[in-house]
Amino acid sequence: AYGVLVDAEVELGDYAAATDTLQQMVDLRPDLGSYSRISYLRELMGDRTGALSAMQRAVSAGSGYPENVAWAQVQLGNLYFDGGDLTGAAEAYEAASAATPGYAPAMAGAAKVLAARGQLAAAADLYAQVVALLPLPEYLSAYGDVLNARGDQSGANAQFATVAAIQ
C-alpha cells in the first residue's frame, strides 16, 4: 500500500510527504519497488547521481519476475542516456534484453543508442522490430525520426500518420 501512497503523493507534487512515506516503505521492504521509487523521486529533485544509485539498487534487488528486472534495467538505461552516457545506456538495455528476450522497451532503448551514435540503418531496423511488437506513439515517433534522418520521408510520414491516428 505504501507504493500506491508514494505514487499519489509524487503525482500530487507533495514530495515531502512522498519522501516520508517512501522511507517507511524502504524500512519495511527494501526491494525493486521501493528503490525504483527512490530513483524516480531523486530524479525529480534533480539528484541524477542519487537516481542512478537507487536504480542500480533496484536492479540488484531483483525480482521473482524477469520482466520487472528488465523494466528496472531500462529505467537505468534511460537515466544513463539522459545523462549522455551512451555506453552505460547500451549496457543497461542489453542487460534488460538478456533478462527478457524480445522486451520491446529494451529494444527501443538500444535503437535510441544506435541512432544517437549515428548508426541510423541499424536503428531503423531495430525500431521496425519494436513497433511490430509494441506500436506505442513514442516508438513510432522515434522510428519516424530515424527514417526522416535517413531520407525516407515516405516511411517517416507513415509512422507519424500512425501516431496521429492513435491520438
Backbone torsions as a table, in degrees:
resi	resn	phi	psi	omega
1	ALA	NA	-29.7	-179.7
2	TYR	-61.7	-36.6	179.3
3	GLY	-59.5	-42.9	178.8
4	VAL	-65.0	-42.2	178.4
5	LEU	-62.6	-45.3	178.9
6	VAL	-59.8	-47.8	-179.1
7	ASP	-58.2	-43.1	-179.9
8	ALA	-66.1	-44.5	-179.6
9	GLU	-63.3	-39.3	177.3
10	VAL	-63.9	-47.6	-177.3
11	GLU	-66.9	-25.4	176.3
12	LEU	-86.1	-3.8	178.0
13	GLY	81.9	11.5	179.3
14	ASP	-93.2	75.5	-173.7
15	TYR	-68.1	-31.9	178.3
16	ALA	-64.0	-46.4	177.9
17	ALA	-65.2	-39.9	179.2
18	ALA	-61.7	-40.7	179.0
19	THR	-62.9	-44.5	179.2
20	ASP	-63.6	-46.2	-179.5
21	THR	-65.1	-40.0	179.8
22	LEU	-64.7	-36.9	177.2
23	GLN	-62.5	-41.0	176.5
24	GLN	-62.1	-40.5	-179.7
25	MET	-63.6	-45.7	-180.0
26	VAL	-65.5	-38.6	178.8
27	ASP	-60.9	-37.5	-179.6
28	LEU	-80.4	-39.9	-174.8
29	ARG	-150.7	90.0	176.5
30	PRO	-77.5	94.3	-175.3
31	ASP	-140.8	-173.3	-178.7
32	LEU	-54.7	-42.6	-178.6
33	GLY	-64.5	-42.2	-179.3
34	SER	-75.6	-42.7	-179.9
35	TYR	-65.1	-37.2	179.3
36	SER	-67.6	-33.7	176.0
37	ARG	-69.4	-36.9	174.8
38	ILE	-59.9	-45.3	-179.6
39	SER	-58.0	-46.8	-178.5
40	TYR	-63.4	-44.1	-179.9
41	LEU	-64.0	-41.4	178.1
42	ARG	-65.1	-38.6	177.1
43	GLU	-61.9	-44.5	178.2
44	LEU	-61.5	-31.1	-178.2
45	MET	-86.0	1.3	178.3
46	GLY	85.4	12.4	-179.4
47	ASP	-98.8	80.2	-177.1
48	ARG	-62.6	-42.7	179.6
49	THR	-61.8	-44.1	178.0
50	GLY	-65.5	-37.2	178.3
51	ALA	-64.3	-43.7	177.6
52	LEU	-62.1	-45.3	-179.1
53	SER	-60.8	-45.5	-179.2
54	ALA	-66.5	-38.4	179.8
55	MET	-70.7	-33.8	174.2
56	GLN	-62.3	-38.3	176.0
57	ARG	-66.2	-37.4	178.0
58	ALA	-61.2	-45.2	178.8
59	VAL	-62.0	-45.8	-179.0
60	SER	-64.5	-33.5	179.3
61	ALA	-63.9	-30.9	177.7
62	GLY	69.0	-170.1	-177.6
63	SER	-164.9	160.5	174.6
64	GLY	-74.4	-6.5	-178.2
65	TYR	-120.2	115.4	-178.5
66	PRO	-55.4	-33.0	-179.6
67	GLU	-66.1	-31.3	176.9
68	ASN	-65.3	-41.6	177.9
69	VAL	-66.5	-41.0	177.8
70	ALA	-61.5	-40.7	178.0
71	TRP	-59.7	-46.2	-179.7
72	ALA	-63.6	-38.4	177.7
73	GLN	-63.7	-40.3	178.2
74	VAL	-63.9	-42.3	178.4
75	GLN	-62.1	-40.0	177.0
76	LEU	-63.0	-44.3	177.3
77	GLY	-59.6	-40.0	178.6
78	ASN	-64.3	-39.0	177.1
79	LEU	-63.3	-44.5	177.0
80	TYR	-61.7	-46.8	-178.1
81	PHE	-59.7	-47.8	-178.6
82	ASP	-63.0	-24.8	177.0
83	GLY	-90.0	2.5	177.4
84	GLY	86.3	8.2	-179.8
85	ASP	-94.3	86.6	-177.3
86	LEU	-68.6	-32.5	178.9
87	THR	-66.8	-48.3	177.5
88	GLY	-60.6	-40.6	178.6
89	ALA	-62.7	-47.4	-179.3
90	ALA	-59.7	-41.8	179.7
91	GLU	-64.3	-41.2	-179.9
92	ALA	-67.1	-43.0	178.7
93	TYR	-65.2	-36.7	177.5
94	GLU	-65.1	-41.3	177.9
95	ALA	-63.9	-37.8	177.3
96	ALA	-63.9	-42.3	178.3
97	SER	-65.8	-34.3	177.7
98	ALA	-68.3	-37.5	179.7
99	ALA	-68.8	-38.1	-178.5
100	THR	-141.0	89.5	-179.5
101	PRO	-57.2	138.7	-179.6
102	GLY	78.9	12.8	-179.5
103	TYR	-73.8	109.3	-172.7
104	ALA	-56.4	-44.2	179.1
105	PRO	-60.1	-36.0	177.6
106	ALA	-68.6	-40.5	178.2
107	MET	-64.6	-40.5	178.6
108	ALA	-64.4	-39.3	176.9
109	GLY	-62.8	-43.7	178.1
110	ALA	-62.9	-38.8	177.6
111	ALA	-64.6	-38.6	178.9
112	LYS	-62.1	-41.5	178.5
113	VAL	-65.8	-44.0	178.2
114	LEU	-58.3	-44.5	179.8
115	ALA	-63.1	-42.6	179.6
116	ALA	-63.7	-28.7	178.3
117	ARG	-86.2	0.5	178.6
118	GLY	84.0	8.8	179.2
119	GLN	-90.7	70.1	-169.8
120	LEU	-68.5	-37.3	179.9
121	ALA	-63.4	-45.9	179.3
122	ALA	-65.7	-39.4	178.7
123	ALA	-63.1	-43.9	179.9
124	ALA	-62.8	-42.6	179.2
125	ASP	-61.5	-43.0	-178.9
126	LEU	-70.6	-40.6	176.8
127	TYR	-62.7	-35.4	177.3
128	ALA	-59.4	-40.4	177.7
129	GLN	-67.6	-40.3	-178.3
130	VAL	-62.0	-50.3	-176.1
131	VAL	-70.1	-22.1	173.7
132	ALA	-69.7	-33.8	179.2
133	LEU	-81.9	-42.9	-171.6
134	LEU	-149.5	89.1	-174.3
135	PRO	-80.0	63.5	176.2
136	LEU	-77.6	147.6	179.8
137	PRO	-53.3	-39.0	-179.1
138	GLU	-64.5	-35.3	178.7
139	TYR	-76.1	-40.6	178.0
140	LEU	-62.5	-42.5	179.1
141	SER	-64.2	-44.2	179.2
142	ALA	-63.8	-40.7	177.3
143	TYR	-62.6	-44.5	177.3
144	GLY	-60.2	-41.2	178.3
145	ASP	-61.8	-42.3	179.6
146	VAL	-66.6	-44.1	177.9
147	LEU	-61.3	-41.1	177.9
148	ASN	-61.3	-43.8	179.3
149	ALA	-64.3	-27.6	178.1
150	ARG	-83.2	-6.5	179.8
151	GLY	92.2	9.1	179.4
152	ASP	-95.4	76.3	-176.8
153	GLN	-64.1	-37.7	179.9
154	SER	-63.0	-46.5	178.5
155	GLY	-64.3	-40.2	178.5
156	ALA	-63.4	-45.3	-179.4
157	ASN	-61.4	-34.8	178.4
158	ALA	-63.7	-40.3	179.0
159	GLN	-67.3	-43.4	-179.5
160	PHE	-67.3	-32.8	177.3
161	ALA	-66.9	-37.0	177.5
162	THR	-65.5	-41.0	176.9
163	VAL	-61.5	-43.8	179.5
164	ALA	-62.6	-38.2	178.5
165	ALA	-65.6	-39.1	178.6
166	ILE	-65.0	-39.5	-179.6
167	GLN	-64.4	NA	NA
